[in-house]
Amino acid sequence: MAHVVTLADRLAIYAKSLRKNIDKTNELGEMDINALFVDISRAIDKRLWFLEAHLKTIA
């Protein structure tokens, strides 16, 4: 279970970094790169949601 908690923590950090990059590429007008970051962010957020939901069912 500790592994799942650690994985969720790391994914949360990664998701936060992705959101910063989305904002930065938006400011720079790099819409193609922005779209890539958005797609990756959605996938990571979905995986993070599943992990957090799993952790809540265990607690």
PDB file of N, H, CA, C and O in Angstrom:
ATOM      1  N   MET A   1       0.822  -1.193   0.000  1.00  0.00           N
ATOM      2  CA  MET A   1       0.000   0.000   0.000  1.00  0.00           C
ATOM      3  C   MET A   1       0.868   1.259   0.000  1.00  0.00           C
ATOM      4  O   MET A   1       0.492   2.278  -0.581  1.00  0.00           O
ATOM      5  N   ALA A   2       2.010   1.186   0.643  1.00  0.00           N
ATOM      6  H   ALA A   2       2.315   0.359   1.114  1.00  0.00           H
ATOM      7  CA  ALA A   2       2.917   2.338   0.671  1.00  0.00           C
ATOM      8  C   ALA A   2       3.345   2.719  -0.735  1.00  0.00           C
ATOM      9  O   ALA A   2       3.553   3.894  -1.038  1.00  0.00           O
ATOM     10  N   HIS A   3       3.476   1.713  -1.591  1.00  0.00           N
ATOM     11  H   HIS A   3       3.307   0.759  -1.346  1.00  0.00           H
ATOM     12  CA  HIS A   3       3.858   1.970  -2.976  1.00  0.00           C
ATOM     13  C   HIS A   3       2.773   2.795  -3.687  1.00  0.00           C
ATOM     14  O   HIS A   3       3.096   3.715  -4.439  1.00  0.00           O
ATOM     15  N   VAL A   4       1.520   2.481  -3.463  1.00  0.00           N
ATOM     16  H   VAL A   4       1.258   1.733  -2.853  1.00  0.00           H
ATOM     17  CA  VAL A   4       0.412   3.198  -4.093  1.00  0.00           C
ATOM     18  C   VAL A   4       0.362   4.645  -3.602  1.00  0.00           C
ATOM     19  O   VAL A   4       0.122   5.560  -4.389  1.00  0.00           O
ATOM     20  N   VAL A   5       0.587   4.850  -2.312  1.00  0.00           N
ATOM     21  H   VAL A   5       0.783   4.106  -1.672  1.00  0.00           H
ATOM     22  CA  VAL A   5       0.610   6.202  -1.746  1.00  0.00           C
ATOM     23  C   VAL A   5       1.742   7.010  -2.367  1.00  0.00           C
ATOM     24  O   VAL A   5       1.548   8.164  -2.750  1.00  0.00           O
ATOM     25  N   THR A   6       2.923   6.406  -2.466  1.00  0.00           N
ATOM     26  H   THR A   6       3.081   5.469  -2.155  1.00  0.00           H
ATOM     27  CA  THR A   6       4.075   7.093  -3.062  1.00  0.00           C
ATOM     28  C   THR A   6       3.823   7.416  -4.523  1.00  0.00           C
ATOM     29  O   THR A   6       4.152   8.507  -4.987  1.00  0.00           O
ATOM     30  N   LEU A   7       3.246   6.481  -5.240  1.00  0.00           N
ATOM     31  H   LEU A   7       2.979   5.594  -4.863  1.00  0.00           H
ATOM     32  CA  LEU A   7       2.931   6.707  -6.650  1.00  0.00           C
ATOM     33  C   LEU A   7       1.935   7.850  -6.814  1.00  0.00           C
ATOM     34  O   LEU A   7       2.100   8.685  -7.703  1.00  0.00           O
ATOM     35  N   ALA A   8       0.923   7.899  -5.985  1.00  0.00           N
ATOM     36  H   ALA A   8       0.789   7.220  -5.263  1.00  0.00           H
ATOM     37  CA  ALA A   8      -0.057   8.982  -6.046  1.00  0.00           C
ATOM     38  C   ALA A   8       0.595  10.321  -5.735  1.00  0.00           C
ATOM     39  O   ALA A   8       0.294  11.322  -6.385  1.00  0.00           O
ATOM     40  N   ASP A   9       1.477  10.350  -4.755  1.00  0.00           N
ATOM     41  H   ASP A   9       1.722   9.537  -4.226  1.00  0.00           H
ATOM     42  CA  ASP A   9       2.183  11.588  -4.418  1.00  0.00           C
ATOM     43  C   ASP A   9       3.027  12.080  -5.591  1.00  0.00           C
ATOM     44  O   ASP A   9       3.031  13.271  -5.902  1.00  0.00           O
ATOM     45  N   ARG A  10       3.731  11.175  -6.230  1.00  0.00           N
ATOM     46  H   ARG A  10       3.728  10.207  -5.977  1.00  0.00           H
ATOM     47  CA  ARG A  10       4.598  11.560  -7.356  1.00  0.00           C
ATOM     48  C   ARG A  10       3.771  12.002  -8.567  1.00  0.00           C
ATOM     49  O   ARG A  10       4.139  12.945  -9.268  1.00  0.00           O
ATOM     50  N   LEU A  11       2.662  11.320  -8.802  1.00  0.00           N
ATOM     51  H   LEU A  11       2.363  10.554  -8.233  1.00  0.00           H
ATOM     52  CA  LEU A  11       1.801  11.732  -9.906  1.00  0.00           C
ATOM     53  C   LEU A  11       1.198  13.107  -9.653  1.00  0.00           C
ATOM     54  O   LEU A  11       1.015  13.881 -10.592  1.00  0.00           O
ATOM     55  N   ALA A  12       0.889  13.419  -8.408  1.00  0.00           N
ATOM     56  H   ALA A  12       1.038  12.790  -7.645  1.00  0.00           H
ATOM     57  CA  ALA A  12       0.353  14.738  -8.065  1.00  0.00           C
ATOM     58  C   ALA A  12       1.390  15.822  -8.353  1.00  0.00           C
ATOM     59  O   ALA A  12       1.047  16.885  -8.870  1.00  0.00           O
ATOM     60  N   ILE A  13       2.643  15.560  -8.026  1.00  0.00           N
ATOM     61  H   ILE A  13       2.922  14.696  -7.606  1.00  0.00           H
ATOM     62  CA  ILE A  13       3.719  16.513  -8.317  1.00  0.00           C
ATOM     63  C   ILE A  13       3.863  16.695  -9.828  1.00  0.00           C
ATOM     64  O   ILE A  13       3.993  17.819 -10.313  1.00  0.00           O
ATOM     65  N   TYR A  14       3.839  15.594 -10.561  1.00  0.00           N
ATOM     66  H   TYR A  14       3.733  14.681 -10.167  1.00  0.00           H
ATOM     67  CA  TYR A  14       3.944  15.639 -12.019  1.00  0.00           C
ATOM     68  C   TYR A  14       2.767  16.403 -12.631  1.00  0.00           C
ATOM     69  O   TYR A  14       2.959  17.197 -13.552  1.00  0.00           O
ATOM     70  N   ALA A  15       1.562  16.171 -12.131  1.00  0.00           N
ATOM     71  H   ALA A  15       1.406  15.526 -11.383  1.00  0.00           H
ATOM     72  CA  ALA A  15       0.371  16.854 -12.638  1.00  0.00           C
ATOM     73  C   ALA A  15       0.470  18.362 -12.398  1.00  0.00           C
ATOM     74  O   ALA A  15       0.094  19.158 -13.259  1.00  0.00           O
ATOM     75  N   LYS A  16       0.973  18.745 -11.239  1.00  0.00           N
ATOM     76  H   LYS A  16       1.279  18.098 -10.540  1.00  0.00           H
ATOM     77  CA  LYS A  16       1.144  20.171 -10.940  1.00  0.00           C
ATOM     78  C   LYS A  16       2.143  20.805 -11.904  1.00  0.00           C
ATOM     79  O   LYS A  16       1.935  21.922 -12.378  1.00  0.00           O
ATOM     80  N   SER A  17       3.214  20.095 -12.186  1.00  0.00           N
ATOM     81  H   SER A  17       3.383  19.188 -11.801  1.00  0.00           H
ATOM     82  CA  SER A  17       4.219  20.586 -13.137  1.00  0.00           C
ATOM     83  C   SER A  17       3.623  20.732 -14.539  1.00  0.00           C
ATOM     84  O   SER A  17       3.905  21.700 -15.245  1.00  0.00           O
ATOM     85  N   LEU A  18       2.814  19.780 -14.925  1.00  0.00           N
ATOM     86  H   LEU A  18       2.584  18.994 -14.351  1.00  0.00           H
ATOM     87  CA  LEU A  18       2.169  19.858 -16.233  1.00  0.00           C
ATOM     88  C   LEU A  18       1.266  21.082 -16.331  1.00  0.00           C
ATOM     89  O   LEU A  18       1.255  21.764 -17.355  1.00  0.00           O
ATOM     90  N   ARG A  19       0.512  21.363 -15.278  1.00  0.00           N
ATOM     91  H   ARG A  19       0.520  20.808 -14.446  1.00  0.00           H
ATOM     92  CA  ARG A  19      -0.373  22.535 -15.294  1.00  0.00           C
ATOM     93  C   ARG A  19       0.412  23.831 -15.400  1.00  0.00           C
ATOM     94  O   ARG A  19      -0.029  24.772 -16.062  1.00  0.00           O
ATOM     95  N   LYS A  20       1.578  23.891 -14.752  1.00  0.00           N
ATOM     96  H   LYS A  20       1.936  23.127 -14.214  1.00  0.00           H
ATOM     97  CA  LYS A  20       2.445  25.071 -14.889  1.00  0.00           C
ATOM     98  C   LYS A  20       2.921  25.219 -16.331  1.00  0.00           C
ATOM     99  O   LYS A  20       2.960  26.322 -16.875  1.00  0.00           O
ATOM    100  N   ASN A  21       3.279  24.099 -16.935  1.00  0.00           N
ATOM    101  H   ASN A  21       3.247  23.202 -16.493  1.00  0.00           H
ATOM    102  CA  ASN A  21       3.730  24.130 -18.323  1.00  0.00           C
ATOM    103  C   ASN A  21       2.595  24.503 -19.274  1.00  0.00           C
ATOM    104  O   ASN A  21       2.827  25.166 -20.285  1.00  0.00           O
ATOM    105  N   ILE A  22       1.394  24.090 -18.962  1.00  0.00           N
ATOM    106  H   ILE A  22       1.205  23.552 -18.140  1.00  0.00           H
ATOM    107  CA  ILE A  22       0.233  24.479 -19.774  1.00  0.00           C
ATOM    108  C   ILE A  22       0.076  25.994 -19.725  1.00  0.00           C
ATOM    109  O   ILE A  22      -0.116  26.635 -20.759  1.00  0.00           O
ATOM    110  N   ASP A  23       0.157  26.562 -18.538  1.00  0.00           N
ATOM    111  H   ASP A  23       0.314  26.042 -17.699  1.00  0.00           H
ATOM    112  CA  ASP A  23       0.043  28.015 -18.394  1.00  0.00           C
ATOM    113  C   ASP A  23       1.168  28.734 -19.138  1.00  0.00           C
ATOM    114  O   ASP A  23       0.925  29.721 -19.833  1.00  0.00           O
ATOM    115  N   LYS A  24       2.399  28.238 -18.992  1.00  0.00           N
ATOM    116  H   LYS A  24       2.597  27.437 -18.428  1.00  0.00           H
ATOM    117  CA  LYS A  24       3.550  28.879 -19.622  1.00  0.00           C
ATOM    118  C   LYS A  24       3.462  28.828 -21.140  1.00  0.00           C
ATOM    119  O   LYS A  24       3.711  29.834 -21.805  1.00  0.00           O
ATOM    120  N   THR A  25       3.112  27.673 -21.698  1.00  0.00           N
ATOM    121  H   THR A  25       2.910  26.856 -21.158  1.00  0.00           H
ATOM    122  CA  THR A  25       3.025  27.581 -23.157  1.00  0.00           C
ATOM    123  C   THR A  25       1.861  28.412 -23.685  1.00  0.00           C
ATOM    124  O   THR A  25       1.913  28.914 -24.807  1.00  0.00           O
ATOM    125  N   ASN A  26       0.825  28.555 -22.889  1.00  0.00           N
ATOM    126  H   ASN A  26       0.783  28.146 -21.977  1.00  0.00           H
ATOM    127  CA  ASN A  26      -0.292  29.411 -23.281  1.00  0.00           C
ATOM    128  C   ASN A  26       0.166  30.867 -23.342  1.00  0.00           C
ATOM    129  O   ASN A  26      -0.169  31.584 -24.285  1.00  0.00           O
ATOM    130  N   GLU A  27       0.932  31.307 -22.338  1.00  0.00           N
ATOM    131  H   GLU A  27       1.204  30.725 -21.572  1.00  0.00           H
ATOM    132  CA  GLU A  27       1.465  32.667 -22.318  1.00  0.00           C
ATOM    133  C   GLU A  27       2.376  32.931 -23.515  1.00  0.00           C
ATOM    134  O   GLU A  27       2.369  34.023 -24.083  1.00  0.00           O
ATOM    135  N   LEU A  28       3.155  31.923 -23.889  1.00  0.00           N
ATOM    136  H   LEU A  28       3.161  31.036 -23.427  1.00  0.00           H
ATOM    137  CA  LEU A  28       4.095  32.067 -24.996  1.00  0.00           C
ATOM    138  C   LEU A  28       3.435  31.910 -26.368  1.00  0.00           C
ATOM    139  O   LEU A  28       4.064  32.167 -27.394  1.00  0.00           O
ATOM    140  N   GLY A  29       2.191  31.497 -26.383  1.00  0.00           N
ATOM    141  H   GLY A  29       1.680  31.288 -25.549  1.00  0.00           H
ATOM    142  CA  GLY A  29       1.486  31.308 -27.648  1.00  0.00           C
ATOM    143  C   GLY A  29       1.865  30.028 -28.371  1.00  0.00           C
ATOM    144  O   GLY A  29       1.623  29.897 -29.571  1.00  0.00           O
ATOM    145  N   GLU A  30       2.454  29.092 -27.658  1.00  0.00           N
ATOM    146  H   GLU A  30       2.651  29.199 -26.683  1.00  0.00           H
ATOM    147  CA  GLU A  30       2.855  27.806 -28.234  1.00  0.00           C
ATOM    148  C   GLU A  30       1.691  26.826 -28.119  1.00  0.00           C
ATOM    149  O   GLU A  30       1.691  25.947 -27.256  1.00  0.00           O
ATOM    150  N   MET A  31       0.718  26.983 -28.981  1.00  0.00           N
ATOM    151  H   MET A  31       0.719  27.696 -29.681  1.00  0.00           H
ATOM    152  CA  MET A  31      -0.524  26.232 -28.837  1.00  0.00           C
ATOM    153  C   MET A  31      -0.382  24.746 -29.178  1.00  0.00           C
ATOM    154  O   MET A  31      -1.109  23.921 -28.625  1.00  0.00           O
ATOM    155  N   ASP A  32       0.533  24.393 -30.070  1.00  0.00           N
ATOM    156  H   ASP A  32       1.124  25.063 -30.519  1.00  0.00           H
ATOM    157  CA  ASP A  32       0.735  22.966 -30.368  1.00  0.00           C
ATOM    158  C   ASP A  32       1.319  22.239 -29.155  1.00  0.00           C
ATOM    159  O   ASP A  32       0.853  21.162 -28.782  1.00  0.00           O
ATOM    160  N   ILE A  33       2.336  22.835 -28.551  1.00  0.00           N
ATOM    161  H   ILE A  33       2.715  23.709 -28.854  1.00  0.00           H
ATOM    162  CA  ILE A  33       2.942  22.244 -27.357  1.00  0.00           C
ATOM    163  C   ILE A  33       1.935  22.266 -26.209  1.00  0.00           C
ATOM    164  O   ILE A  33       1.860  21.324 -25.421  1.00  0.00           O
ATOM    165  N   ASN A  34       1.167  23.346 -26.122  1.00  0.00           N
ATOM    166  H   ASN A  34       1.228  24.112 -26.762  1.00  0.00           H
ATOM    167  CA  ASN A  34       0.140  23.460 -25.100  1.00  0.00           C
ATOM    168  C   ASN A  34      -0.851  22.308 -25.203  1.00  0.00           C
ATOM    169  O   ASN A  34      -1.228  21.711 -24.195  1.00  0.00           O
ATOM    170  N   ALA A  35      -1.265  22.003 -26.419  1.00  0.00           N
ATOM    171  H   ALA A  35      -0.958  22.488 -27.238  1.00  0.00           H
ATOM    172  CA  ALA A  35      -2.220  20.906 -26.634  1.00  0.00           C
ATOM    173  C   ALA A  35      -1.634  19.569 -26.182  1.00  0.00           C
ATOM    174  O   ALA A  35      -2.346  18.735 -25.624  1.00  0.00           O
ATOM    175  N   LEU A  36      -0.339  19.367 -26.423  1.00  0.00           N
ATOM    176  H   LEU A  36       0.239  20.045 -26.876  1.00  0.00           H
ATOM    177  CA  LEU A  36       0.312  18.137 -25.964  1.00  0.00           C
ATOM    178  C   LEU A  36       0.308  18.053 -24.437  1.00  0.00           C
ATOM    179  O   LEU A  36      -0.004  17.010 -23.861  1.00  0.00           O
ATOM    180  N   PHE A  37       0.658  19.165 -23.794  1.00  0.00           N
ATOM    181  H   PHE A  37       0.911  20.012 -24.261  1.00  0.00           H
ATOM    182  CA  PHE A  37       0.641  19.184 -22.335  1.00  0.00           C
ATOM    183  C   PHE A  37      -0.763  18.936 -21.789  1.00  0.00           C
ATOM    184  O   PHE A  37      -0.923  18.240 -20.786  1.00  0.00           O
ATOM    185  N   VAL A  38      -1.768  19.492 -22.433  1.00  0.00           N
ATOM    186  H   VAL A  38      -1.638  20.057 -23.247  1.00  0.00           H
ATOM    187  CA  VAL A  38      -3.157  19.288 -21.991  1.00  0.00           C
ATOM    188  C   VAL A  38      -3.533  17.809 -22.093  1.00  0.00           C
ATOM    189  O   VAL A  38      -4.128  17.253 -21.170  1.00  0.00           O
ATOM    190  N   ASP A  39      -3.187  17.180 -23.208  1.00  0.00           N
ATOM    191  H   ASP A  39      -2.704  17.632 -23.958  1.00  0.00           H
ATOM    192  CA  ASP A  39      -3.503  15.752 -23.376  1.00  0.00           C
ATOM    193  C   ASP A  39      -2.805  14.891 -22.326  1.00  0.00           C
ATOM    194  O   ASP A  39      -3.414  13.995 -21.741  1.00  0.00           O
ATOM    195  N   ILE A  40      -1.529  15.167 -22.093  1.00  0.00           N
ATOM    196  H   ILE A  40      -1.034  15.895 -22.568  1.00  0.00           H
ATOM    197  CA  ILE A  40      -0.781  14.408 -21.092  1.00  0.00           C
ATOM    198  C   ILE A  40      -1.375  14.649 -19.710  1.00  0.00           C
ATOM    199  O   ILE A  40      -1.524  13.717 -18.919  1.00  0.00           O
ATOM    200  N   SER A  41      -1.712  15.905 -19.424  1.00  0.00           N
ATOM    201  H   SER A  41      -1.591  16.662 -20.066  1.00  0.00           H
ATOM    202  CA  SER A  41      -2.291  16.257 -18.128  1.00  0.00           C
ATOM    203  C   SER A  41      -3.602  15.521 -17.884  1.00  0.00           C
ATOM    204  O   SER A  41      -3.846  15.044 -16.776  1.00  0.00           O
ATOM    205  N   ARG A  42      -4.432  15.426 -18.890  1.00  0.00           N
ATOM    206  H   ARG A  42      -4.234  15.814 -19.790  1.00  0.00           H
ATOM    207  CA  ARG A  42      -5.705  14.704 -18.734  1.00  0.00           C
ATOM    208  C   ARG A  42      -5.467  13.239 -18.392  1.00  0.00           C
ATOM    209  O   ARG A  42      -6.140  12.678 -17.528  1.00  0.00           O
ATOM    210  N   ALA A  43      -4.510  12.629 -19.072  1.00  0.00           N
ATOM    211  H   ALA A  43      -3.963  13.085 -19.774  1.00  0.00           H
ATOM    212  CA  ALA A  43      -4.215  11.214 -18.818  1.00  0.00           C
ATOM    213  C   ALA A  43      -3.673  11.020 -17.401  1.00  0.00           C
ATOM    214  O   ALA A  43      -4.070  10.088 -16.703  1.00  0.00           O
ATOM    215  N   ILE A  44      -2.772  11.896 -16.984  1.00  0.00           N
ATOM    216  H   ILE A  44      -2.449  12.654 -17.551  1.00  0.00           H
ATOM    217  CA  ILE A  44      -2.193  11.780 -15.641  1.00  0.00           C
ATOM    218  C   ILE A  44      -3.253  12.048 -14.578  1.00  0.00           C
ATOM    219  O   ILE A  44      -3.313  11.344 -13.570  1.00  0.00           O
ATOM    220  N   ASP A  45      -4.090  13.064 -14.798  1.00  0.00           N
ATOM    221  H   ASP A  45      -4.041  13.636 -15.617  1.00  0.00           H
ATOM    222  CA  ASP A  45      -5.161  13.366 -13.836  1.00  0.00           C
ATOM    223  C   ASP A  45      -6.111  12.186 -13.680  1.00  0.00           C
ATOM    224  O   ASP A  45      -6.582  11.903 -12.579  1.00  0.00           O
ATOM    225  N   LYS A  46      -6.388  11.505 -14.777  1.00  0.00           N
ATOM    226  H   LYS A  46      -6.005  11.735 -15.672  1.00  0.00           H
ATOM    227  CA  LYS A  46      -7.275  10.341 -14.723  1.00  0.00           C
ATOM    228  C   LYS A  46      -6.638   9.224 -13.897  1.00  0.00           C
ATOM    229  O   LYS A  46      -7.295   8.615 -13.054  1.00  0.00           O
ATOM    230  N   ARG A  47      -5.365   8.964 -14.143  1.00  0.00           N
ATOM    231  H   ARG A  47      -4.831   9.459 -14.829  1.00  0.00           H
ATOM    232  CA  ARG A  47      -4.666   7.915 -13.391  1.00  0.00           C
ATOM    233  C   ARG A  47      -4.572   8.282 -11.904  1.00  0.00           C
ATOM    234  O   ARG A  47      -4.741   7.433 -11.030  1.00  0.00           O
ATOM    235  N   LEU A  48      -4.302   9.553 -11.643  1.00  0.00           N
ATOM    236  H   LEU A  48      -4.164  10.243 -12.354  1.00  0.00           H
ATOM    237  CA  LEU A  48      -4.230  10.016 -10.264  1.00  0.00           C
ATOM    238  C   LEU A  48      -5.582   9.862  -9.568  1.00  0.00           C
ATOM    239  O   LEU A  48      -5.650   9.470  -8.403  1.00  0.00           O
ATOM    240  N   TRP A  49      -6.637  10.170 -10.282  1.00  0.00           N
ATOM    241  H   TRP A  49      -6.581  10.488 -11.229  1.00  0.00           H
ATOM    242  CA  TRP A  49      -7.982  10.036  -9.720  1.00  0.00           C
ATOM    243  C   TRP A  49      -8.252   8.581  -9.324  1.00  0.00           C
ATOM    244  O   TRP A  49      -8.794   8.315  -8.252  1.00  0.00           O
ATOM    245  N   PHE A  50      -7.871   7.644 -10.196  1.00  0.00           N
ATOM    246  H   PHE A  50      -7.430   7.860 -11.068  1.00  0.00           H
ATOM    247  CA  PHE A  50      -8.063   6.224  -9.890  1.00  0.00           C
ATOM    248  C   PHE A  50      -7.266   5.808  -8.657  1.00  0.00           C
ATOM    249  O   PHE A  50      -7.778   5.096  -7.794  1.00  0.00           O
ATOM    250  N   LEU A  51      -6.020   6.250  -8.576  1.00  0.00           N
ATOM    251  H   LEU A  51      -5.604   6.829  -9.277  1.00  0.00           H
ATOM    252  CA  LEU A  51      -5.199   5.903  -7.417  1.00  0.00           C
ATOM    253  C   LEU A  51      -5.787   6.474  -6.132  1.00  0.00           C
ATOM    254  O   LEU A  51      -5.881   5.777  -5.122  1.00  0.00           O
ATOM    255  N   GLU A  52      -6.183   7.746  -6.172  1.00  0.00           N
ATOM    256  H   GLU A  52      -6.107   8.313  -6.992  1.00  0.00           H
ATOM    257  CA  GLU A  52      -6.745   8.370  -4.975  1.00  0.00           C
ATOM    258  C   GLU A  52      -8.069   7.717  -4.575  1.00  0.00           C
ATOM    259  O   GLU A  52      -8.343   7.551  -3.387  1.00  0.00           O
ATOM    260  N   ALA A  53      -8.885   7.348  -5.553  1.00  0.00           N
ATOM    261  H   ALA A  53      -8.663   7.483  -6.519  1.00  0.00           H
ATOM    262  CA  ALA A  53     -10.138   6.663  -5.254  1.00  0.00           C
ATOM    263  C   ALA A  53      -9.866   5.306  -4.602  1.00  0.00           C
ATOM    264  O   ALA A  53     -10.566   4.904  -3.673  1.00  0.00           O
ATOM    265  N   HIS A  54      -8.847   4.608  -5.097  1.00  0.00           N
ATOM    266  H   HIS A  54      -8.278   4.935  -5.853  1.00  0.00           H
ATOM    267  CA  HIS A  54      -8.472   3.318  -4.519  1.00  0.00           C
ATOM    268  C   HIS A  54      -8.026   3.500  -3.068  1.00  0.00           C
ATOM    269  O   HIS A  54      -8.391   2.712  -2.195  1.00  0.00           O
ATOM    270  N   LEU A  55      -7.242   4.534  -2.822  1.00  0.00           N
ATOM    271  H   LEU A  55      -6.946   5.174  -3.531  1.00  0.00           H
ATOM    272  CA  LEU A  55      -6.764   4.783  -1.467  1.00  0.00           C
ATOM    273  C   LEU A  55      -7.907   5.117  -0.510  1.00  0.00           C
ATOM    274  O   LEU A  55      -7.866   4.740   0.661  1.00  0.00           O
ATOM    275  N   LYS A  56      -8.920   5.819  -0.999  1.00  0.00           N
ATOM    276  H   LYS A  56      -8.954   6.126  -1.950  1.00  0.00           H
ATOM    277  CA  LYS A  56     -10.059   6.163  -0.154  1.00  0.00           C
ATOM    278  C   LYS A  56     -10.892   4.927   0.211  1.00  0.00           C
ATOM    279  O   LYS A  56     -11.456   4.861   1.303  1.00  0.00           O
ATOM    280  N   THR A  57     -10.969   3.956  -0.693  1.00  0.00           N
ATOM    281  H   THR A  57     -10.510   4.010  -1.580  1.00  0.00           H
ATOM    282  CA  THR A  57     -11.732   2.756  -0.396  1.00  0.00           C
ATOM    283  C   THR A  57     -11.025   1.883   0.637  1.00  0.00           C
ATOM    284  O   THR A  57     -11.666   1.125   1.364  1.00  0.00           O
ATOM    285  N   ILE A  58      -9.726   1.995   0.692  1.00  0.00           N
ATOM    286  H   ILE A  58      -9.206   2.611   0.101  1.00  0.00           H
ATOM    287  CA  ILE A  58      -8.933   1.199   1.635  1.00  0.00           C
ATOM    288  C   ILE A  58      -9.000   1.831   3.037  1.00  0.00           C
ATOM    289  O   ILE A  58      -9.043   1.121   4.042  1.00  0.00           O
ATOM    290  N   ALA A  59      -9.008   3.165   3.089  1.00  0.00           N
ATOM    291  H   ALA A  59      -8.973   3.741   2.273  1.00  0.00           H
ATOM    292  CA  ALA A  59      -8.939   3.870   4.391  1.00  0.00           C
ATOM    293  C   ALA A  59     -10.151   3.713   5.223  1.00  0.00           C
ATOM    294  O   ALA A  59     -10.215   4.252   6.328  1.00  0.00           O
TER     295      ALA A  59
END
